[in-house]
């Protein structure tokens, strides 16, 4: 059972009181719904609570129970509250739309039933996650990009009107939404009523951007953040050598704050200065990892971010 005491937000310093800290399975080395190299899901949720987290993004659909009653029972047992789900789908090919829509409707139905607010869209990578082989074009044509953004609006409208959920687009290494210009263009070409940004600070660094700058640049489009750090030296090497994103992770690109970039004090202060409610989810790309690594690592991250003003211990 959870021993959490309601410290997801900073109730001591009003400057940070509108920021809430949470966690997702990525912080526990989970990338897939089912994988023998991943920690068992009930153990993961229990350890998340033990580390002091109360707010949960559920991660890959199918890792935690998809039945709302079962999922709700788990979260009540561990003192967790679900704020978001995530989904992967292809929006830049017309022949993939039907499958993508079905998948996101399944995710939305589960998460609307347990009180979530957001669905995070993970863009497909151009290289296979495990073989690292190219499976898509590195760059999209103008027409394909237009279809991508049109379908993003289409999906966001479905989620909002049919399920009361907000779609958040997530930049990602090795995807077509990676660089600062691609992120900016995505926001220019989508309707803020239906589509907004999950600011993933690690992927922004990987894509050559400055997450602190983006907080100010896209203030009106950021209700939600994935907070994580990348080693700029390894990121530089990855791009110089044209590594697949997952090869960069295998070389240790994702690091534990305060190591790496961005500077978390500057980032948390920039978010606080927006003076609006923002959910900040701890992540670190740890797949695969030993089962004894995530809990003490997450406790250290939670402690450090509390020192930055994000949540309380």
C-alpha positions as CSV (number, residue, x, y, z in Angstrom):
1,X,0.0,0.0,0.0
2,X,1.1,3.6,-0.7
3,X,2.4,5.8,2.1
4,X,2.3,9.0,0.0
5,X,1.3,12.1,1.8
6,X,0.2,14.5,-1.0
7,X,3.5,16.1,-2.0
8,X,3.2,16.2,-5.7
9,X,3.0,20.0,-5.6
10,X,5.1,22.5,-3.7
11,X,2.8,23.9,-1.0
12,X,5.6,25.8,0.8
13,X,6.8,28.1,-2.0
14,X,4.0,29.7,-4.0
15,X,6.2,30.2,-7.0
16,X,6.2,26.5,-7.7
17,X,2.7,25.6,-6.4
18,X,1.1,25.2,-9.9
19,X,3.6,22.6,-11.0
20,X,2.9,18.9,-10.2
21,X,5.4,16.1,-10.4
22,X,4.5,12.6,-11.6
23,X,6.1,9.5,-13.2
24,X,5.7,7.0,-16.0
25,X,7.0,3.5,-16.7
26,X,9.9,4.8,-18.8
27,X,11.6,5.8,-15.5
28,X,11.5,2.1,-14.7
29,X,13.0,1.0,-18.0
30,X,9.7,0.2,-19.7
31,X,9.3,0.8,-23.4
32,X,6.9,-1.9,-24.5
33,X,3.5,-3.4,-23.5
34,X,5.2,-6.8,-23.0
35,X,8.9,-7.6,-22.9
36,X,10.8,-10.2,-20.8
37,X,13.6,-7.6,-20.1
38,X,11.2,-5.3,-18.3
39,X,10.1,-5.2,-14.6
40,X,6.8,-6.8,-13.7
41,X,4.0,-4.1,-13.8
42,X,2.6,-4.4,-10.3
43,X,6.2,-4.3,-8.9
44,X,6.8,-1.2,-11.0
45,X,3.7,0.6,-9.7
46,X,4.5,-0.3,-6.2
47,X,8.0,1.0,-6.4
48,X,6.7,4.3,-8.0
49,X,4.6,4.8,-5.0
50,X,7.5,3.9,-2.7
51,X,9.6,6.5,-4.4
52,X,7.0,9.2,-3.5
53,X,5.0,9.5,-6.7
54,X,1.3,9.9,-6.8
55,X,0.6,11.1,-10.3
56,X,1.0,8.5,-13.1
57,X,1.3,8.4,-16.9
58,X,0.6,4.8,-17.8
59,X,3.1,4.4,-20.6
60,X,2.8,1.8,-23.4
61,X,-0.8,0.7,-23.6
62,X,-1.1,-2.8,-22.3
63,X,1.8,-2.7,-19.8
64,X,-0.6,-1.8,-17.0
65,X,-4.2,-3.3,-17.2
66,X,-6.3,-1.9,-20.0
67,X,-9.6,-2.8,-18.2
68,X,-10.6,0.4,-16.3
69,X,-11.9,-1.4,-13.3
70,X,-8.7,-3.3,-12.8
71,X,-6.5,-0.3,-13.5
72,X,-8.5,1.7,-11.1
73,X,-8.1,-0.9,-8.4
74,X,-4.4,-0.9,-8.9
75,X,-4.0,2.8,-8.6
76,X,-6.3,3.0,-5.5
77,X,-4.2,0.3,-3.9
78,X,-0.9,2.2,-4.5
79,X,-2.3,5.7,-4.0
80,X,-1.8,6.8,-7.6
81,X,-3.8,9.1,-9.8
82,X,-3.7,8.7,-13.6
83,X,-3.2,11.8,-15.6
84,X,-2.4,10.5,-19.0
85,X,-1.9,7.6,-21.4
86,X,0.4,7.3,-24.3
87,X,0.0,5.9,-27.8
88,X,2.1,5.2,-30.9
89,X,0.5,5.5,-34.3
90,X,1.2,6.5,-37.9
91,X,-0.5,9.7,-39.0
92,X,1.5,10.5,-42.2
93,X,0.1,7.5,-44.2
94,X,-3.6,7.4,-45.2
95,X,-3.6,3.6,-45.2
96,X,-2.6,3.6,-41.6
97,X,-5.3,5.9,-40.3
98,X,-8.0,3.3,-39.5
99,X,-5.6,1.2,-37.4
100,X,-4.3,4.3,-35.6
101,X,-7.8,5.6,-34.9
102,X,-8.9,2.2,-33.4
103,X,-5.8,2.1,-31.2
104,X,-6.2,5.6,-29.9
105,X,-9.9,5.0,-29.3
106,X,-9.0,2.0,-27.2
107,X,-6.5,4.0,-25.2
108,X,-8.9,6.9,-24.8
109,X,-11.8,4.7,-23.6
110,X,-9.6,3.2,-20.8
111,X,-8.1,6.5,-19.7
112,X,-11.3,8.6,-19.8
113,X,-12.9,6.0,-17.5
114,X,-10.1,6.4,-14.9
115,X,-10.1,10.2,-15.0
116,X,-7.1,11.0,-17.1
117,X,-6.8,14.4,-18.9
118,X,-4.3,13.8,-21.6
119,X,-3.2,11.3,-24.3
120,X,0.5,11.7,-25.4
121,X,1.1,10.8,-29.1
122,X,4.5,9.3,-29.7
123,X,5.6,9.8,-33.3
124,X,6.9,6.7,-35.1
125,X,10.7,6.5,-35.6
126,X,12.2,6.2,-39.1
127,X,14.4,3.3,-37.9
128,X,13.3,0.1,-36.2
129,X,13.5,0.2,-32.4
130,X,15.3,-3.1,-32.1
131,X,17.0,-3.9,-35.4
132,X,17.9,-0.2,-36.1
133,X,17.1,-0.7,-39.8
134,X,15.5,2.1,-41.8
135,X,11.7,1.5,-42.1
136,X,10.6,5.0,-43.3
137,X,12.0,8.0,-45.1
138,X,14.2,10.3,-43.1
139,X,12.4,13.4,-44.4
140,X,8.7,13.8,-45.3
141,X,7.5,15.5,-48.5
142,X,5.3,18.7,-48.1
143,X,2.3,16.6,-49.0
144,X,3.0,13.9,-46.5
145,X,3.7,16.5,-43.8
146,X,0.4,18.1,-44.5
147,X,-1.4,14.8,-44.1
148,X,0.5,14.2,-40.8
149,X,-0.7,17.5,-39.4
150,X,-4.2,17.1,-40.8
151,X,-4.6,13.7,-39.1
152,X,-3.1,15.1,-35.9
153,X,-5.9,17.6,-35.8
154,X,-8.4,14.9,-36.7
155,X,-7.2,12.7,-33.9
156,X,-7.2,15.5,-31.4
157,X,-10.7,16.4,-32.3
158,X,-11.9,12.8,-31.8
159,X,-10.1,12.6,-28.4
160,X,-11.6,15.9,-27.2
161,X,-15.2,15.6,-28.5
162,X,-15.7,11.8,-27.9
163,X,-13.6,11.3,-24.7
164,X,-12.9,14.7,-23.2
165,X,-9.2,14.2,-23.5
166,X,-6.4,16.5,-24.8
167,X,-3.9,15.3,-27.4
168,X,-0.3,16.1,-26.8
169,X,2.3,15.7,-29.5
170,X,5.6,14.4,-28.3
171,X,8.9,15.2,-30.1
172,X,11.2,12.2,-30.4
173,X,14.6,11.3,-31.7
174,X,14.7,9.6,-35.1
175,X,11.2,10.8,-35.8
176,X,9.8,13.5,-38.1
177,X,9.1,15.7,-35.1
178,X,12.6,16.0,-33.6
179,X,14.3,19.3,-34.3
180,X,13.4,22.8,-33.0
181,X,12.1,23.7,-36.5
182,X,10.0,20.6,-36.8
183,X,8.5,21.2,-33.4
184,X,7.7,24.8,-34.3
185,X,6.3,23.8,-37.6
186,X,4.1,21.1,-36.0
187,X,2.6,23.7,-33.6
188,X,2.1,26.2,-36.5
189,X,0.2,23.6,-38.5
190,X,-2.0,22.2,-35.8
191,X,-5.1,23.7,-34.1
192,X,-4.4,24.5,-30.4
193,X,-8.0,23.5,-29.6
194,X,-7.2,19.9,-30.5
195,X,-3.4,19.6,-30.4
196,X,-0.7,20.8,-28.0
197,X,2.8,19.9,-26.9
198,X,4.2,17.4,-24.5
199,X,7.6,19.1,-24.0
200,X,10.0,16.2,-23.6
201,X,13.2,18.0,-22.4
202,X,15.5,15.1,-23.2
203,X,14.3,14.6,-26.8
204,X,14.5,18.4,-27.4
205,X,18.2,18.3,-26.3
206,X,18.7,15.3,-28.6
207,X,17.1,17.2,-31.4
208,X,19.5,20.1,-31.0
209,X,17.1,22.4,-29.1
210,X,17.0,24.3,-25.8
211,X,14.0,23.2,-23.7
212,X,14.3,26.3,-21.4
213,X,13.9,28.6,-24.5
214,X,11.0,26.5,-25.8
215,X,9.1,27.0,-22.5
216,X,8.9,30.7,-23.3
217,X,8.5,30.3,-27.0
218,X,5.6,27.9,-26.8
219,X,4.1,28.9,-23.4
220,X,0.5,28.8,-24.6
221,X,0.9,25.3,-26.0
222,X,2.6,23.5,-23.0
223,X,0.4,22.0,-20.4
224,X,2.6,18.9,-19.9
225,X,6.3,18.1,-19.7
226,X,8.4,15.0,-19.7
227,X,11.4,16.0,-17.6
228,X,14.7,14.2,-18.3
229,X,18.3,14.9,-19.2
230,X,20.7,13.9,-22.0
231,X,24.4,13.9,-22.1
232,X,25.4,16.5,-24.8
233,X,28.7,14.8,-25.5
234,X,27.0,11.5,-26.4
235,X,24.3,13.3,-28.3
236,X,26.9,15.0,-30.4
237,X,28.6,11.7,-31.1
238,X,25.3,10.1,-32.0
239,X,24.6,12.7,-34.6
240,X,28.2,12.8,-35.9
241,X,28.1,9.0,-36.3
242,X,24.5,8.9,-37.5
243,X,23.6,6.4,-34.8
244,X,19.9,5.3,-34.4
245,X,18.3,6.9,-31.4
246,X,18.3,3.6,-29.5
247,X,22.0,3.1,-30.2
248,X,22.5,6.5,-28.5
249,X,20.5,5.2,-25.5
250,X,22.6,2.0,-25.4
251,X,25.7,4.3,-25.2
252,X,24.3,6.1,-22.2
253,X,22.8,9.2,-23.7
254,X,20.0,9.4,-21.1
255,X,21.4,10.4,-17.8
256,X,20.2,11.1,-14.3
257,X,19.8,14.8,-13.3
258,X,21.7,16.9,-12.3
259,X,23.9,15.4,-14.9
260,X,23.4,16.3,-18.5
261,X,21.2,19.0,-20.1
262,X,19.0,20.9,-19.6
263,X,19.9,22.7,-16.4
264,X,16.9,21.6,-14.2
265,X,16.9,24.7,-11.9
266,X,16.6,26.9,-15.0
267,X,13.9,24.7,-16.5
268,X,11.8,24.4,-13.4
269,X,12.0,28.2,-12.8
270,X,11.0,28.8,-16.4
271,X,8.0,26.5,-16.0
272,X,7.0,28.2,-12.7
273,X,7.3,31.6,-14.4
274,X,4.5,30.7,-16.8
275,X,2.2,30.8,-13.7
276,X,-0.2,28.1,-14.9
277,X,-0.9,24.5,-13.9
278,X,1.6,22.1,-15.6
279,X,2.1,18.4,-15.0
280,X,5.7,17.4,-15.1
281,X,6.4,13.7,-15.6
282,X,9.8,12.1,-14.6
283,X,11.3,10.0,-17.4
284,X,14.7,8.4,-18.1
285,X,15.3,6.1,-21.1
286,X,16.6,3.1,-19.2
287,X,15.5,0.2,-21.4
288,X,16.9,-2.4,-20.7
289,X,17.9,-2.1,-17.1
290,X,18.6,-4.3,-14.1
291,X,15.5,-4.6,-11.8
292,X,17.4,-3.1,-8.9
293,X,18.3,0.1,-10.7
294,X,15.0,2.1,-11.1
295,X,13.9,2.5,-7.5
296,X,17.0,4.1,-6.0
297,X,17.6,6.1,-9.2
298,X,14.0,7.5,-9.1
299,X,14.3,8.4,-5.4
300,X,17.5,10.4,-6.2
301,X,15.7,12.2,-9.1
302,X,12.7,12.9,-7.0
303,X,14.9,14.3,-4.2
304,X,16.9,16.5,-6.7
305,X,13.8,17.9,-8.4
306,X,12.3,18.8,-5.1
307,X,15.4,20.8,-4.4
308,X,14.7,22.6,-7.7
309,X,11.2,23.5,-6.4
310,X,9.3,20.7,-8.2
311,X,7.1,18.9,-5.6
312,X,8.1,18.1,-2.0
313,X,9.7,15.2,-0.1
